């Protein structure tokens, strides 16, 4: 869900901020990670260069674990090969 209106920022909010991003591609990736982990989340667009992801209160730890696991698993991705190792048909 995308919310361009008011954020859940008051102390009575049942949501936790789990990510603040500044790139739409990164936002999409984190949203996919959370969706794959079956973590319902809300995206708030603060400006055209600032977006936030919120999850229900109590799910912040799980959301951070999933994001961290994804980050560690993909830290060397995409793979970079030496040109001589790349298949080049003649």
ChimeraX commands (.cxc) that place a marker at each C-alpha (Angstrom):
marker #1 position 0.00,0.00,0.00 radius 0.5
marker #1 position 1.34,3.43,-0.87 radius 0.5
marker #1 position 0.46,6.43,1.27 radius 0.5
marker #1 position 1.30,9.89,0.02 radius 0.5
marker #1 position -0.63,11.62,2.76 radius 0.5
marker #1 position 0.06,11.69,6.48 radius 0.5
marker #1 position 2.60,9.28,7.95 radius 0.5
marker #1 position 2.12,7.21,11.05 radius 0.5
marker #1 position 4.59,9.22,13.09 radius 0.5
marker #1 position 2.81,9.90,16.35 radius 0.5
marker #1 position 3.46,7.88,19.50 radius 0.5
marker #1 position 0.11,6.07,19.27 radius 0.5
marker #1 position 0.90,4.61,15.86 radius 0.5
marker #1 position 0.66,0.83,15.54 radius 0.5
marker #1 position 3.42,0.88,12.90 radius 0.5
marker #1 position 7.21,0.82,12.95 radius 0.5
marker #1 position 9.48,2.52,10.44 radius 0.5
marker #1 position 11.82,-0.14,9.04 radius 0.5
marker #1 position 13.46,1.63,6.11 radius 0.5
marker #1 position 14.03,5.10,4.76 radius 0.5
marker #1 position 15.18,5.00,1.14 radius 0.5
marker #1 position 16.14,7.53,-1.47 radius 0.5
marker #1 position 16.01,5.41,-4.61 radius 0.5
marker #1 position 12.89,3.89,-6.20 radius 0.5
marker #1 position 14.75,0.74,-7.29 radius 0.5
marker #1 position 15.95,0.12,-3.73 radius 0.5
marker #1 position 12.41,0.75,-2.45 radius 0.5
marker #1 position 11.04,-1.82,-4.89 radius 0.5
marker #1 position 13.67,-4.38,-3.85 radius 0.5
marker #1 position 12.95,-3.96,-0.13 radius 0.5
marker #1 position 9.22,-4.17,-0.77 radius 0.5
marker #1 position 9.71,-7.43,-2.68 radius 0.5
marker #1 position 11.88,-8.82,0.14 radius 0.5
marker #1 position 9.17,-8.05,2.69 radius 0.5
marker #1 position 6.44,-9.42,0.45 radius 0.5
marker #1 position 8.39,-12.66,-0.09 radius 0.5
marker #1 position 8.63,-13.01,3.70 radius 0.5
marker #1 position 4.87,-12.42,3.95 radius 0.5
marker #1 position 5.37,-9.21,5.92 radius 0.5
marker #1 position 2.60,-6.72,5.21 radius 0.5
marker #1 position 4.03,-3.24,4.84 radius 0.5
marker #1 position 3.09,0.29,3.88 radius 0.5
marker #1 position 5.10,2.62,1.67 radius 0.5
marker #1 position 4.99,6.33,2.37 radius 0.5
marker #1 position 6.27,8.66,-0.32 radius 0.5
marker #1 position 7.64,11.72,1.47 radius 0.5
marker #1 position 9.00,13.36,-1.67 radius 0.5
marker #1 position 10.19,12.28,-5.09 radius 0.5
marker #1 position 13.56,11.36,-3.50 radius 0.5
marker #1 position 12.52,10.16,-0.04 radius 0.5
marker #1 position 10.36,7.13,0.75 radius 0.5
marker #1 position 9.68,5.15,3.92 radius 0.5
marker #1 position 8.52,1.60,4.62 radius 0.5
marker #1 position 6.40,0.84,7.67 radius 0.5
marker #1 position 5.33,-2.51,9.14 radius 0.5
marker #1 position 2.88,-3.37,11.90 radius 0.5
marker #1 position 4.15,-2.84,15.41 radius 0.5
marker #1 position 5.99,-5.94,16.57 radius 0.5
marker #1 position 7.12,-6.96,13.06 radius 0.5
marker #1 position 10.02,-4.51,12.86 radius 0.5
marker #1 position 12.55,-7.06,14.11 radius 0.5
marker #1 position 11.45,-9.69,11.60 radius 0.5
marker #1 position 11.45,-7.11,8.80 radius 0.5
marker #1 position 14.99,-5.99,9.68 radius 0.5
marker #1 position 16.15,-9.63,9.80 radius 0.5
marker #1 position 14.73,-10.33,6.35 radius 0.5
marker #1 position 16.28,-7.19,4.88 radius 0.5
marker #1 position 19.64,-8.00,6.49 radius 0.5
marker #1 position 19.53,-11.60,5.24 radius 0.5
marker #1 position 18.77,-10.40,1.71 radius 0.5
marker #1 position 21.56,-7.81,1.88 radius 0.5
marker #1 position 24.15,-10.35,3.08 radius 0.5
marker #1 position 23.06,-12.96,0.54 radius 0.5
marker #1 position 23.28,-10.48,-2.35 radius 0.5
marker #1 position 26.25,-8.34,-1.34 radius 0.5
marker #1 position 28.36,-9.64,-4.25 radius 0.5
marker #1 position 25.58,-9.58,-6.80 radius 0.5
marker #1 position 25.58,-9.19,-9.70 radius 0.5
marker #1 position 28.63,-11.31,-10.25 radius 0.5
marker #1 position 31.43,-9.76,-12.27 radius 0.5
marker #1 position 33.51,-12.05,-14.45 radius 0.5
marker #1 position 36.78,-11.42,-16.17 radius 0.5
marker #1 position 36.15,-10.80,-19.84 radius 0.5
marker #1 position 38.06,-13.98,-20.75 radius 0.5
marker #1 position 35.60,-16.04,-18.68 radius 0.5
marker #1 position 32.49,-14.70,-20.39 radius 0.5
marker #1 position 31.10,-16.93,-23.14 radius 0.5
marker #1 position 31.42,-15.23,-26.50 radius 0.5
marker #1 position 30.25,-17.28,-29.48 radius 0.5
marker #1 position 32.18,-16.73,-32.67 radius 0.5
marker link #1:1,2 radius 0.2
marker link #1:2,3 radius 0.2
marker link #1:3,4 radius 0.2
marker link #1:4,5 radius 0.2
marker link #1:5,6 radius 0.2
marker link #1:6,7 radius 0.2
marker link #1:7,8 radius 0.2
marker link #1:8,9 radius 0.2
marker link #1:9,10 radius 0.2
marker link #1:10,11 radius 0.2
marker link #1:11,12 radius 0.2
marker link #1:12,13 radius 0.2
marker link #1:13,14 radius 0.2
marker link #1:14,15 radius 0.2
marker link #1:15,16 radius 0.2
marker link #1:16,17 radius 0.2
marker link #1:17,18 radius 0.2
marker link #1:18,19 radius 0.2
marker link #1:19,20 radius 0.2
marker link #1:20,21 radius 0.2
marker link #1:21,22 radius 0.2
marker link #1:22,23 radius 0.2
marker link #1:23,24 radius 0.2
marker link #1:24,25 radius 0.2
marker link #1:25,26 radius 0.2
marker link #1:26,27 radius 0.2
marker link #1:27,28 radius 0.2
marker link #1:28,29 radius 0.2
marker link #1:29,30 radius 0.2
marker link #1:30,31 radius 0.2
marker link #1:31,32 radius 0.2
marker link #1:32,33 radius 0.2
marker link #1:33,34 radius 0.2
marker link #1:34,35 radius 0.2
marker link #1:35,36 radius 0.2
marker link #1:36,37 radius 0.2
marker link #1:37,38 radius 0.2
marker link #1:38,39 radius 0.2
marker link #1:39,40 radius 0.2
marker link #1:40,41 radius 0.2
marker link #1:41,42 radius 0.2
marker link #1:42,43 radius 0.2
marker link #1:43,44 radius 0.2
marker link #1:44,45 radius 0.2
marker link #1:45,46 radius 0.2
marker link #1:46,47 radius 0.2
marker link #1:47,48 radius 0.2
marker link #1:48,49 radius 0.2
marker link #1:49,50 radius 0.2
marker link #1:50,51 radius 0.2
marker link #1:51,52 radius 0.2
marker link #1:52,53 radius 0.2
marker link #1:53,54 radius 0.2
marker link #1:54,55 radius 0.2
marker link #1:55,56 radius 0.2
marker link #1:56,57 radius 0.2
marker link #1:57,58 radius 0.2
marker link #1:58,59 radius 0.2
marker link #1:59,60 radius 0.2
marker link #1:60,61 radius 0.2
marker link #1:61,62 radius 0.2
marker link #1:62,63 radius 0.2
marker link #1:63,64 radius 0.2
marker link #1:64,65 radius 0.2
marker link #1:65,66 radius 0.2
marker link #1:66,67 radius 0.2
marker link #1:67,68 radius 0.2
marker link #1:68,69 radius 0.2
marker link #1:69,70 radius 0.2
marker link #1:70,71 radius 0.2
marker link #1:71,72 radius 0.2
marker link #1:72,73 radius 0.2
marker link #1:73,74 radius 0.2
marker link #1:74,75 radius 0.2
marker link #1:75,76 radius 0.2
marker link #1:76,77 radius 0.2
marker link #1:77,78 radius 0.2
marker link #1:78,79 radius 0.2
marker link #1:79,80 radius 0.2
marker link #1:80,81 radius 0.2
marker link #1:81,82 radius 0.2
marker link #1:82,83 radius 0.2
marker link #1:83,84 radius 0.2
marker link #1:84,85 radius 0.2
marker link #1:85,86 radius 0.2
marker link #1:86,87 radius 0.2
marker link #1:87,88 radius 0.2
marker link #1:88,89 radius 0.2
marker link #1:89,90 radius 0.2
view
